[in-house]
Structure formats: structure tokens, C-alpha cells
């Protein structure tokens, strides 16, 4: 019986494990080794680690846990259920672990539009966040693939990094009159019609092909993906992702507590806007909240025993 099981060993999970370990809690981190940002060449905007490879950041994070009562188990969680003393988490391998509290930091899965040649560019020259990867594609010919109501906003946002931005409307709604005026003012052309294929040359994106056969040269792409929480294993607890305009996430309060007492969430699984640095901070914040929750429970038990 551990104090806390953390499901997910990315920035949020490892940061939480570090704080909990330093709080003299026993912790097991379970990680499947498939972080959302694995295709990216580097993590950006992370102070002192700008540009570090995602898996190298994970390795460094795990190394920080060595002095504490924290162990990391490689594996995939398939279910979670209640026990008399807390929770049991079961892995695909058949192994299981029990703890008084559970923290979910499994992140998100990006669902991309079904366009031939698009997914192959993910993490390379297909960016989703200008604050994470805009610097790397600055001043290039950037094609924005419309995939929702925020297509015009996305094009206007990436205009900060390049004066050569084109909005390929694809299946996105027609921009409003105000948006069209803004796009025109910033010199962003709007190309109507469905996108049929993304062409690449020498492992670099080269053009966007429309359904009518026309091709438009580009050097980089961005698209609004649909993001879905990795949380199917929580269904047995009655905790399912909540839909929003961008996808599905696990709801939690400002301290990270979900609708299930004793089950917490941190990072992108509950906050889709969090960068890697923000996810790490979120994990630390929730770790403090979990420790305080356990302290309150232990104090109540100690007072009851003392009174008796």
C-alpha cells in the first residue's frame, strides 16, 4: 500500500512525484513511455532546459527522484477501482498497485484531420503551438489548415512569427466579416476549398494540394488538433472526460481534485492549455494539495485516537 500512485510520467507526473517524495510520501509512478511531445525535436520555453529533447527531460526528471521513496514502473494502466483502503490500479501486464490516493497525469492525444500526408509532418514542420515551436518556423511560408471555429484566430496568431501566412479554410466555417477584415489587414490570404493532400520533398513539407488539384507552396504548417484525455482506464470509477470545443479533458477543481474523492489530475489531461513548464508547475501544486489532504486525514485519526 503506497501513499500515492501517479499514472503518467511526464513533466506533471514527475514534478508531483518529486514534491511528494520530498514530503516523505511513498509514491509509485506508472508510465507507458509515450509522451504526447515525443515526435518533437525539443521542448521549448522551459527555463534552463530550452530545446531539450522530450525523452531527455523525462530521463533527467526520473534521475531527480532517486533519493526519495519513489519508484517508477514502466507499463500501461488499463483500469482503476476502489478498495477498502483506497484504490487499486491494474496494468496491461497483469501487475497491480494499491494506494490511498491517485494522481492522473496521462496527458492528451492529438487527433489530426484525415488529410493524406499530414500526420507524417507532426512534430517536424507541422506545429500546433506558436509559443512552443513558432521560433523554429519564423519567417517561413506557413500554411494554416482550417479545422474548427478558431482557424482565423490561429492564422492571426502565427502572423506574429511570419509575414507569410496563408489560411487554407478546408472544413472550417467561413470567417466573420470582422475576421476577414483582420486577416486582410495583416496580409493573410484565405484560400477556400478542401485540402486533399500535403506534399513533402526530402522530408520537408513543400505544398498543400486542394481537392481541385491546385497546389500551394509552403514551408511549415499548423492545424488545430482535437485533443482527447488519455483516461479510458478511469471509466470503472465513473470518471469520464468532459467535452469542450477543443476535445475532451478530465474536469478538476483549482486544486486538481476530480469528482471522485481521492483521485486528482494535473497537466494537460485536465488543462489543455498548459505548456510543459506549466504542466510541471501544475503537478507540483497538486502534489502539495494531496499532501495537505492526507495530513488532514492523518491528523483527524490521531486526534480521535488521542481522545479515545
Secondary structure, 3 states (H helix, E strand, C coil): CEEEEEECCCHHHHHHHHHHHHCCCCEEEEECCCCCCCCCCCECCCCCCCCECHHHHHHHHHHHCCCCCEEEEECCEEEEEECCCCEEEEECCCCEEEEEEEEECCCEEEECCCCECCHHHECCCEECCHHHHCHHHCCCCEEEECCCCCHHHHHHHHCCCCCCEEEECCCCCCCCHHHHHHHHHCCCEEECCCEEEEEECCCCEEEEEECCCCEEECCEEEECCEEEECCHHHHHHCCCCEEECCEEECCCCCCCECCCCCEEECHHHCCCCCCHHHHHHHHHHHHHHHHHHHHHHHHHHHHHHHHC
